Amino acid sequence: MKTEATKQKIQETFFSLSQTMPMKKITVSKLCQACQISRSTFYLHYDNVDDLTDYLEKELLYCIEKLFKKRNLSDKVPFFI
């Protein structure tokens, strides 16, 4: 798998697992088993599950910010982090 495709698969698998179990119960081993990748492949992209969730949170905030800018809402709606 290419790097971006692998990261995408890890992220999608994380979301899929989060639908069936609490996020705190998702481990690198469970993710790798569900993705059918090795642990070393996971660690090429993320330090641990918390690193993955931090990345996903930042991506979400970035997408929200882009949406606000696209709709020219950044000055009209207060946004608190």
Secondary structure as the mmCIF struct_conf table of DSSP 4:
data_model
#
loop_
_struct_conf.conf_type_id
_struct_conf.id
_struct_conf.beg_label_comp_id
_struct_conf.beg_label_asym_id
_struct_conf.beg_label_seq_id
_struct_conf.end_label_comp_id
_struct_conf.end_label_asym_id
_struct_conf.end_label_seq_id
HELX_RH_AL_P HELX_RH_AL_P1 THR A 3 SER A 18
TURN_TY1_P TURN_TY1_P1 GLN A 19 THR A 20
BEND BEND1 MET A 21 MET A 21
HELX_RH_3T_P HELX_RH_3T_P1 MET A 23 LYS A 25
HELX_RH_AL_P HELX_RH_AL_P2 VAL A 28 CYS A 35
TURN_TY1_P TURN_TY1_P2 GLN A 36 GLN A 36
HELX_RH_AL_P HELX_RH_AL_P3 ARG A 39 HIS A 45
BEND BEND2 ASP A 47 ASN A 48
HELX_RH_AL_P HELX_RH_AL_P4 VAL A 49 LYS A 70
TURN_TY1_P TURN_TY1_P3 ARG A 71 ASN A 72
TURN_TY1_P TURN_TY1_P4 SER A 74 LYS A 76
BEND BEND3 VAL A 77 VAL A 77
#
